[in-house]
């Protein structure tokens, strides 16, 4: 069974040196489901750990039926950068990539 299409919107990213706290939501079948998470870089690449409340997990399971498959797909899409950043009204989006600003970094 394939997952239905859904959009990922990130509306808050903290500024951390090692990890960033992230808030956002997924939009599927006309419904918004909020999540939080931690994004961090490690040896071997970037990683993202999305967290859902029990209520949000239930809502996703109702909409698509397979929460573990959805959670894996969401994590992969977040790592690939397959999301839209929409900062809140009083915030602005900031991020950096590993290696930027380091001595010897060339583009």
N, CA, C and O atoms as CSV, one atom per row, in Angstrom:
chain,resi,resn,atom,element,x,y,z
A,1,UNK,N,N,0.838,-1.177,0.000
A,1,UNK,CA,C,0.000,0.000,0.000
A,1,UNK,C,C,0.886,1.245,0.000
A,1,UNK,O,O,1.786,1.369,0.831
A,2,UNK,N,N,0.636,2.149,-0.916
A,2,UNK,CA,C,1.430,3.374,-0.966
A,2,UNK,C,C,0.749,4.456,-0.131
A,2,UNK,O,O,-0.460,4.425,0.100
A,3,UNK,N,N,1.555,5.401,0.307
A,3,UNK,CA,C,1.037,6.502,1.117
A,3,UNK,C,C,0.348,7.533,0.238
A,3,UNK,O,O,0.755,7.738,-0.905
A,4,UNK,N,N,-0.694,8.188,0.756
A,4,UNK,CA,C,-1.309,9.275,-0.007
A,4,UNK,C,C,-0.351,10.465,-0.035
A,4,UNK,O,O,0.536,10.559,0.815
A,5,UNK,N,N,-0.514,11.365,-0.988
A,5,UNK,CA,C,0.349,12.547,-1.023
A,5,UNK,C,C,0.127,13.401,0.227
A,5,UNK,O,O,-0.983,13.479,0.753
A,6,UNK,N,N,1.194,14.032,0.684
A,6,UNK,CA,C,1.091,14.949,1.813
A,6,UNK,C,C,2.191,15.989,1.707
A,6,UNK,O,O,3.235,15.755,1.097
A,7,UNK,N,N,1.937,17.150,2.315
A,7,UNK,CA,C,2.907,18.240,2.340
A,7,UNK,C,C,3.489,18.347,3.738
A,7,UNK,O,O,2.825,18.038,4.727
A,8,UNK,N,N,4.745,18.792,3.808
A,8,UNK,CA,C,5.422,19.008,5.083
A,8,UNK,C,C,5.742,20.493,5.178
A,8,UNK,O,O,6.382,21.060,4.293
A,9,UNK,N,N,5.293,21.112,6.255
A,9,UNK,CA,C,5.554,22.532,6.473
A,9,UNK,C,C,6.268,22.682,7.811
A,9,UNK,O,O,5.777,22.218,8.840
A,10,UNK,N,N,7.431,23.335,7.791
A,10,UNK,CA,C,8.195,23.628,8.996
A,10,UNK,C,C,7.947,25.097,9.320
A,10,UNK,O,O,8.205,25.968,8.490
A,11,UNK,N,N,7.438,25.380,10.544
A,11,UNK,CA,C,7.145,26.765,10.877
A,11,UNK,C,C,7.984,27.309,12.036
A,11,UNK,O,O,7.800,28.458,12.438
A,12,UNK,N,N,8.892,26.512,12.573
A,12,UNK,CA,C,9.819,27.012,13.587
A,12,UNK,C,C,11.085,26.161,13.583
A,12,UNK,O,O,11.017,24.932,13.569
A,13,UNK,N,N,12.237,26.825,13.594
A,13,UNK,CA,C,13.526,26.145,13.716
A,13,UNK,C,C,14.363,26.938,14.715
A,13,UNK,O,O,14.604,28.129,14.519
A,14,UNK,N,N,14.806,26.278,15.787
A,14,UNK,CA,C,15.673,26.956,16.751
A,14,UNK,C,C,17.071,27.059,16.163
A,14,UNK,O,O,17.409,26.356,15.211
A,15,UNK,N,N,17.869,27.928,16.729
A,15,UNK,CA,C,19.252,28.076,16.270
A,15,UNK,C,C,20.170,27.369,17.249
A,15,UNK,O,O,20.512,27.928,18.291
A,16,UNK,N,N,20.571,26.155,16.931
A,16,UNK,CA,C,21.484,25.406,17.773
A,16,UNK,C,C,22.773,25.111,17.022
A,16,UNK,O,O,22.790,25.065,15.792
A,17,UNK,N,N,23.839,24.914,17.765
A,17,UNK,CA,C,25.123,24.616,17.116
A,17,UNK,C,C,25.229,23.158,16.713
A,17,UNK,O,O,25.827,22.843,15.684
A,18,UNK,N,N,24.658,22.268,17.506
A,18,UNK,CA,C,24.751,20.838,17.216
A,18,UNK,C,C,23.423,20.286,16.728
A,18,UNK,O,O,23.380,19.436,15.839
A,19,UNK,N,N,22.339,20.777,17.317
A,19,UNK,CA,C,21.004,20.283,16.965
A,19,UNK,C,C,20.034,21.459,16.909
A,19,UNK,O,O,20.263,22.498,17.528
A,20,UNK,N,N,18.957,21.281,16.162
A,20,UNK,CA,C,17.908,22.293,16.051
A,20,UNK,C,C,16.583,21.671,16.458
A,20,UNK,O,O,16.244,20.569,16.026
A,21,UNK,N,N,15.838,22.382,17.290
A,21,UNK,CA,C,14.480,21.971,17.599
A,21,UNK,C,C,13.590,22.498,16.492
A,21,UNK,O,O,13.743,23.635,16.045
A,22,UNK,N,N,12.661,21.666,16.056
A,22,UNK,CA,C,11.831,22.007,14.899
A,22,UNK,C,C,10.368,21.736,15.237
A,22,UNK,O,O,10.036,20.755,15.903
A,23,UNK,N,N,9.506,22.629,14.762
A,23,UNK,CA,C,8.069,22.422,14.857
A,23,UNK,C,C,7.483,22.596,13.466
A,23,UNK,O,O,7.963,23.398,12.665
A,24,UNK,N,N,6.452,21.841,13.200
A,24,UNK,CA,C,5.794,21.964,11.913
A,24,UNK,C,C,4.548,21.106,11.871
A,24,UNK,O,O,4.033,20.670,12.901
A,25,UNK,N,N,4.077,20.874,10.666
A,25,UNK,CA,C,2.901,20.026,10.495
A,25,UNK,C,C,2.936,19.362,9.131
A,25,UNK,O,O,3.615,19.811,8.208
A,26,UNK,N,N,2.188,18.289,9.040
A,26,UNK,CA,C,1.963,17.655,7.743
A,26,UNK,C,C,0.518,17.951,7.373
A,26,UNK,O,O,-0.357,18.027,8.236
A,27,UNK,N,N,0.288,18.114,6.100
A,27,UNK,CA,C,-1.058,18.369,5.605
A,27,UNK,C,C,-1.406,17.239,4.647
A,27,UNK,O,O,-0.761,17.062,3.614
A,28,UNK,N,N,-2.431,16.480,5.006
A,28,UNK,CA,C,-2.860,15.373,4.162
A,28,UNK,C,C,-4.374,15.250,4.203
A,28,UNK,O,O,-5.003,15.397,5.251
A,29,UNK,N,N,-4.930,14.982,3.058
A,29,UNK,CA,C,-6.383,14.821,2.940
A,29,UNK,C,C,-7.136,15.982,3.595
A,29,UNK,O,O,-8.174,15.782,4.226
A,30,UNK,N,N,-6.596,17.208,3.436
A,30,UNK,CA,C,-7.239,18.392,3.957
A,30,UNK,C,C,-7.086,18.616,5.456
A,30,UNK,O,O,-7.666,19.560,5.992
A,31,UNK,N,N,-6.330,17.782,6.140
A,31,UNK,CA,C,-6.138,17.903,7.584
A,31,UNK,C,C,-4.690,18.266,7.898
A,31,UNK,O,O,-3.772,17.853,7.189
A,32,UNK,N,N,-4.488,19.053,8.979
A,32,UNK,CA,C,-3.154,19.387,9.471
A,32,UNK,C,C,-2.876,18.556,10.718
A,32,UNK,O,O,-3.719,18.451,11.609
A,33,UNK,N,N,-1.688,17.970,10.769
A,33,UNK,CA,C,-1.269,17.222,11.950
A,33,UNK,C,C,0.090,17.757,12.365
A,33,UNK,O,O,1.051,17.675,11.601
A,34,UNK,N,N,0.176,18.305,13.575
A,34,UNK,CA,C,1.400,18.938,14.068
A,34,UNK,C,C,2.401,17.906,14.566
A,34,UNK,O,O,2.038,16.812,14.997
A,35,UNK,N,N,3.685,18.292,14.492
A,35,UNK,CA,C,4.757,17.478,15.059
A,35,UNK,C,C,5.878,18.389,15.540
A,35,UNK,O,O,5.949,19.562,15.175
A,36,UNK,N,N,6.734,17.834,16.351
A,36,UNK,CA,C,7.956,18.494,16.779
A,36,UNK,C,C,9.090,17.546,16.449
A,36,UNK,O,O,8.849,16.409,16.043
A,37,UNK,N,N,10.313,17.992,16.617
A,37,UNK,CA,C,11.420,17.091,16.365
A,37,UNK,C,C,12.755,17.741,16.611
A,37,UNK,O,O,12.852,18.922,16.946
A,38,UNK,N,N,13.778,16.939,16.437
A,38,UNK,CA,C,15.156,17.389,16.570
A,38,UNK,C,C,15.875,17.033,15.276
A,38,UNK,O,O,15.825,15.894,14.813
A,39,UNK,N,N,16.545,18.029,14.703
A,39,UNK,CA,C,17.370,17.804,13.512
A,39,UNK,C,C,18.821,17.967,13.934
A,39,UNK,O,O,19.167,18.910,14.645
A,40,UNK,N,N,19.662,17.051,13.495
A,40,UNK,CA,C,21.066,17.127,13.871
A,40,UNK,C,C,21.932,16.468,12.811
A,40,UNK,O,O,21.478,15.609,12.055
A,41,UNK,N,N,23.185,16.888,12.774
A,41,UNK,CA,C,24.157,16.299,11.872
A,41,UNK,C,C,25.062,15.367,12.637
A,41,UNK,O,O,25.432,15.656,13.775
A,42,UNK,N,N,25.420,14.264,12.037
A,42,UNK,CA,C,26.304,13.286,12.669
A,42,UNK,C,C,27.262,12.760,11.617
A,42,UNK,O,O,27.088,13.009,10.424
A,43,UNK,N,N,28.253,12.047,12.058
A,43,UNK,CA,C,29.094,11.349,11.094
A,43,UNK,C,C,28.192,10.443,10.280
A,43,UNK,O,O,27.387,9.697,10.838
A,44,UNK,N,N,28.318,10.502,9.001
A,44,UNK,CA,C,27.457,9.698,8.146
A,44,UNK,C,C,26.283,10.472,7.587
A,44,UNK,O,O,25.569,9.952,6.730
A,45,UNK,N,N,26.057,11.692,8.038
A,45,UNK,CA,C,25.001,12.493,7.429
A,45,UNK,C,C,24.043,13.109,8.410
A,45,UNK,O,O,24.211,12.999,9.624
A,46,UNK,N,N,23.031,13.762,7.866
A,46,UNK,CA,C,22.009,14.450,8.642
A,46,UNK,C,C,20.991,13.443,9.164
A,46,UNK,O,O,20.838,12.353,8.611
A,47,UNK,N,N,20.304,13.818,10.228
A,47,UNK,CA,C,19.237,12.978,10.749
A,47,UNK,C,C,18.145,13.871,11.318
A,47,UNK,O,O,18.390,15.025,11.671
A,48,UNK,N,N,16.957,13.331,11.400
A,48,UNK,CA,C,15.816,14.056,11.930
A,48,UNK,C,C,14.955,13.074,12.694
A,48,UNK,O,O,14.652,11.988,12.201
A,49,UNK,N,N,14.563,13.452,13.887
A,49,UNK,CA,C,13.736,12.597,14.726
A,49,UNK,C,C,12.383,13.272,14.967
A,49,UNK,O,O,12.260,14.085,15.883
A,50,UNK,N,N,11.362,12.946,14.156
A,50,UNK,CA,C,10.046,13.555,14.359
A,50,UNK,C,C,9.326,12.925,15.550
A,50,UNK,O,O,9.453,11.725,15.795
A,51,UNK,N,N,8.570,13.739,16.285
A,51,UNK,CA,C,7.799,13.274,17.437
A,51,UNK,C,C,6.349,13.705,17.274
A,51,UNK,O,O,6.064,14.852,16.929
A,52,UNK,N,N,5.442,12.775,17.526
A,52,UNK,CA,C,4.009,13.046,17.441
A,52,UNK,C,C,3.347,12.713,18.773
A,52,UNK,O,O,3.735,11.751,19.436
A,53,UNK,N,N,2.355,13.497,19.165
A,53,UNK,CA,C,1.570,13.150,20.345
A,53,UNK,C,C,0.749,11.904,20.021
A,53,UNK,O,O,0.602,11.529,18.858
A,54,UNK,N,N,0.221,11.275,21.057
A,54,UNK,CA,C,-0.622,10.093,20.845
A,54,UNK,C,C,-1.832,10.448,19.985
A,54,UNK,O,O,-2.244,9.668,19.126
A,55,UNK,N,N,-2.392,11.620,20.222
A,55,UNK,CA,C,-3.549,12.072,19.440
A,55,UNK,C,C,-3.179,12.246,17.967
A,55,UNK,O,O,-3.926,11.830,17.082
A,56,UNK,N,N,-2.022,12.862,17.709
A,56,UNK,CA,C,-1.576,13.067,16.321
A,56,UNK,C,C,-1.300,11.733,15.647
A,56,UNK,O,O,-1.640,11.555,14.478
A,57,UNK,N,N,-0.688,10.787,16.364
A,57,UNK,CA,C,-0.441,9.448,15.801
A,57,UNK,C,C,-1.759,8.789,15.400
A,57,UNK,O,O,-1.863,8.168,14.342
A,58,UNK,N,N,-2.760,8.938,16.265
A,58,UNK,CA,C,-4.074,8.363,15.976
A,58,UNK,C,C,-4.722,8.990,14.765
A,58,UNK,O,O,-5.334,8.298,13.952
A,59,UNK,N,N,-4.590,10.310,14.641
A,59,UNK,CA,C,-5.177,11.008,13.497
A,59,UNK,C,C,-4.523,10.535,12.194
A,59,UNK,O,O,-5.207,10.300,11.197
A,60,UNK,N,N,-3.193,10.399,12.213
A,60,UNK,CA,C,-2.492,9.925,11.008
A,60,UNK,C,C,-2.898,8.493,10.691
A,60,UNK,O,O,-3.138,8.160,9.530
A,61,UNK,N,N,-2.978,7.646,11.708
A,61,UNK,CA,C,-3.392,6.252,11.487
A,61,UNK,C,C,-4.792,6.200,10.874
A,61,UNK,O,O,-5.051,5.374,9.999
A,62,UNK,N,N,-5.700,7.075,11.325
A,62,UNK,CA,C,-7.049,7.139,10.739
A,62,UNK,C,C,-6.999,7.529,9.267
A,62,UNK,O,O,-7.722,6.973,8.440
A,63,UNK,N,N,-6.128,8.502,8.950
A,63,UNK,CA,C,-6.068,9.019,7.582
A,63,UNK,C,C,-5.395,8.062,6.613
A,63,UNK,O,O,-5.814,7.951,5.461
A,64,UNK,N,N,-4.352,7.367,7.066
A,64,UNK,CA,C,-3.589,6.534,6.122
A,64,UNK,C,C,-3.432,5.081,6.541
A,64,UNK,O,O,-3.097,4.241,5.706
A,65,UNK,N,N,-3.666,4.757,7.820
A,65,UNK,CA,C,-3.647,3.370,8.246
A,65,UNK,C,C,-2.307,2.790,8.663
A,65,UNK,O,O,-2.281,1.843,9.449
A,66,UNK,N,N,-1.204,3.313,8.174
A,66,UNK,CA,C,0.103,2.707,8.454
A,66,UNK,C,C,1.055,3.767,9.015
A,66,UNK,O,O,1.855,4.343,8.278
A,67,UNK,N,N,0.963,4.019,10.329
A,67,UNK,CA,C,1.780,5.070,10.916
A,67,UNK,C,C,3.280,4.791,10.792
A,67,UNK,O,O,4.022,5.706,10.437
A,68,UNK,N,N,3.767,3.567,11.067
A,68,UNK,CA,C,5.218,3.338,10.945
A,68,UNK,C,C,5.765,3.620,9.538
A,68,UNK,O,O,6.862,4.162,9.397
A,69,UNK,N,N,5.012,3.258,8.510
A,69,UNK,CA,C,5.451,3.532,7.140
A,69,UNK,C,C,5.485,5.039,6.882
A,69,UNK,O,O,6.418,5.546,6.260
A,70,UNK,N,N,4.459,5.753,7.365
A,70,UNK,CA,C,4.410,7.200,7.224
A,70,UNK,C,C,5.589,7.849,7.949
A,70,UNK,O,O,6.257,8.721,7.393
A,71,UNK,N,N,5.845,7.427,9.183
A,71,UNK,CA,C,6.925,8.026,9.980
A,71,UNK,C,C,8.283,7.853,9.290
A,71,UNK,O,O,9.101,8.774,9.288
A,72,UNK,N,N,8.517,6.699,8.718
A,72,UNK,CA,C,9.771,6.461,7.983
A,72,UNK,C,C,9.854,7.358,6.742
A,72,UNK,O,O,10.899,7.945,6.464
A,73,UNK,N,N,8.756,7.459,6.007
A,73,UNK,CA,C,8.727,8.307,4.818
A,73,UNK,C,C,8.952,9.773,5.192
A,73,UNK,O,O,9.705,10.479,4.522
A,74,UNK,N,N,8.298,10.225,6.261
A,74,UNK,CA,C,8.460,11.600,6.724
A,74,UNK,C,C,9.921,11.885,7.077
A,74,UNK,O,O,10.470,12.912,6.680
A,75,UNK,N,N,10.537,10.985,7.813
A,75,UNK,CA,C,11.925,11.182,8.208
A,75,UNK,C,C,12.836,11.286,6.987
A,75,UNK,O,O,13.708,12.154,6.941
A,76,UNK,N,N,12.648,10.428,6.014
A,76,UNK,CA,C,13.473,10.472,4.801
A,76,UNK,C,C,13.259,11.774,4.037
A,76,UNK,O,O,14.220,12.372,3.552
A,77,UNK,N,N,12.021,12.215,3.927
A,77,UNK,CA,C,11.738,13.465,3.213
A,77,UNK,C,C,12.345,14.668,3.930
A,77,UNK,O,O,12.855,15.582,3.282
A,78,UNK,N,N,12.293,14.675,5.259
A,78,UNK,CA,C,12.889,15.774,6.016
A,78,UNK,C,C,14.403,15.813,5.833
A,78,UNK,O,O,14.974,16.890,5.665
A,79,UNK,N,N,15.049,14.674,5.862
A,79,UNK,CA,C,16.506,14.606,5.674
A,79,UNK,C,C,16.884,15.096,4.276
A,79,UNK,O,O,17.899,15.771,4.108
A,80,UNK,N,N,16.069,14.757,3.272
A,80,UNK,CA,C,16.333,15.191,1.887
A,80,UNK,C,C,16.016,16.667,1.663
A,80,UNK,O,O,16.390,17.230,0.634
A,81,UNK,N,N,15.332,17.294,2.612
A,81,UNK,CA,C,14.955,18.696,2.431
A,81,UNK,C,C,13.668,18.871,1.664
A,81,UNK,O,O,13.414,19.950,1.127
A,82,UNK,N,N,12.845,17.836,1.599
A,82,UNK,CA,C,11.587,17.860,0.858
A,82,UNK,C,C,10.477,18.423,1.753
A,82,UNK,O,O,9.566,17.698,2.154
A,83,UNK,N,N,10.564,19.728,2.063
A,83,UNK,CA,C,9.570,20.387,2.889
A,83,UNK,C,C,9.558,21.869,2.551
A,83,UNK,O,O,10.445,22.379,1.866
A,84,UNK,N,N,8.544,22.538,3.043
A,84,UNK,CA,C,8.420,23.975,2.850
A,84,UNK,C,C,8.666,24.655,4.196
A,84,UNK,O,O,8.114,24.228,5.210
A,85,UNK,N,N,9.482,25.700,4.218
A,85,UNK,CA,C,9.741,26.457,5.439
A,85,UNK,C,C,8.862,27.696,5.448
A,85,UNK,O,O,8.952,28.536,4.553
A,86,UNK,N,N,8.022,27.806,6.452
A,86,UNK,CA,C,7.141,28.969,6.620
A,86,UNK,C,C,7.292,29.482,8.043
A,86,UNK,O,O,6.570,29.041,8.936
A,87,UNK,N,N,8.216,30.402,8.267
A,87,UNK,CA,C,8.390,30.914,9.630
A,87,UNK,C,C,7.135,31.612,10.126
A,87,UNK,O,O,6.347,32.141,9.342
A,88,UNK,N,N,6.964,31.605,11.449
A,88,UNK,CA,C,5.825,32.295,12.059
A,88,UNK,C,C,5.892,33.787,11.799
A,88,UNK,O,O,6.896,34.296,11.300
A,89,UNK,N,N,4.835,34.476,12.136
A,89,UNK,CA,C,4.698,35.905,11.866
A,89,UNK,C,C,5.865,36.728,12.411
A,89,UNK,O,O,6.330,37.651,11.743
A,90,UNK,N,N,6.340,36.410,13.605
A,90,UNK,CA,C,7.404,37.194,14.234
A,90,UNK,C,C,8.771,36.517,14.148
A,90,UNK,O,O,9.695,36.908,14.861
A,91,UNK,N,N,8.912,35.524,13.299
A,91,UNK,CA,C,10.168,34.785,13.191
A,91,UNK,C,C,10.683,34.860,11.767
A,91,UNK,O,O,9.950,35.209,10.842
A,92,UNK,N,N,11.941,34.532,11.606
A,92,UNK,CA,C,12.497,34.407,10.264
A,92,UNK,C,C,13.256,33.090,10.198
A,92,UNK,O,O,13.793,32.613,11.198
A,93,UNK,N,N,13.292,32.526,9.031
A,93,UNK,CA,C,13.926,31.224,8.842
A,93,UNK,C,C,15.438,31.400,8.770
A,93,UNK,O,O,15.945,32.196,7.980
A,94,UNK,N,N,16.149,30.649,9.602
A,94,UNK,CA,C,17.603,30.639,9.554
A,94,UNK,C,C,18.063,29.195,9.631
A,94,UNK,O,O,17.502,28.394,10.379
A,95,UNK,N,N,19.055,28.876,8.879
A,95,UNK,CA,C,19.687,27.574,9.017
A,95,UNK,C,C,21.071,27.645,8.404
A,95,UNK,O,O,21.397,28.584,7.678
A,96,UNK,N,N,21.872,26.653,8.702
A,96,UNK,CA,C,23.186,26.557,8.079
A,96,UNK,C,C,23.469,25.091,7.790
A,96,UNK,O,O,22.863,24.195,8.377
A,97,UNK,N,N,24.377,24.874,6.898
A,97,UNK,CA,C,24.759,23.520,6.526
A,97,UNK,C,C,26.101,23.201,7.144
A,97,UNK,O,O,26.947,24.083,7.288
A,98,UNK,N,N,26.300,21.961,7.508
A,98,UNK,CA,C,27.576,21.561,8.077
A,98,UNK,C,C,28.692,21.938,7.121
A,98,UNK,O,O,28.585,21.707,5.917
A,99,UNK,N,N,29.747,22.511,7.641
A,99,UNK,CA,C,30.893,22.874,6.811
A,99,UNK,C,C,30.895,24.336,6.408
A,99,UNK,O,O,31.950,24.876,6.074
A,100,UNK,N,N,29.733,24.996,6.430
A,100,UNK,CA,C,29.717,26.413,6.061
A,100,UNK,C,C,30.426,27.224,7.137
A,100,UNK,O,O,30.214,27.010,8.331
A,101,UNK,N,N,31.257,28.143,6.711
A,101,UNK,CA,C,31.927,29.002,7.654
A,101,UNK,C,C,33.195,28.406,8.261
A,101,UNK,O,O,33.886,29.075,9.028
A,102,UNK,N,N,33.501,27.175,7.930
A,102,UNK,CA,C,34.704,26.552,8.468
A,102,UNK,C,C,35.906,26.940,7.629
A,102,UNK,O,O,35.777,27.174,6.427
A,103,UNK,N,N,37.058,27.009,8.241
A,103,UNK,CA,C,38.285,27.324,7.507
A,103,UNK,C,C,38.510,26.273,6.425
A,103,UNK,O,O,38.359,25.074,6.657
A,104,UNK,N,N,38.867,26.746,5.261
A,104,UNK,CA,C,39.144,25.814,4.175
A,104,UNK,C,C,37.926,25.396,3.387
A,104,UNK,O,O,38.054,24.673,2.400
A,105,UNK,N,N,36.738,25.834,3.798
A,105,UNK,CA,C,35.516,25.478,3.067
A,105,UNK,C,C,35.469,26.284,1.783
A,105,UNK,O,O,35.548,27.512,1.810
A,106,UNK,N,N,35.343,25.601,0.669
A,106,UNK,CA,C,35.270,26.274,-0.620
A,106,UNK,C,C,34.020,25.879,-1.326
A,106,UNK,O,O,33.547,24.751,-1.185
A,107,UNK,N,N,33.475,26.794,-2.089
A,107,UNK,CA,C,32.252,26.490,-2.853
A,107,UNK,C,C,32.570,26.316,-4.304
A,107,UNK,O,O,31.673,26.056,-5.106
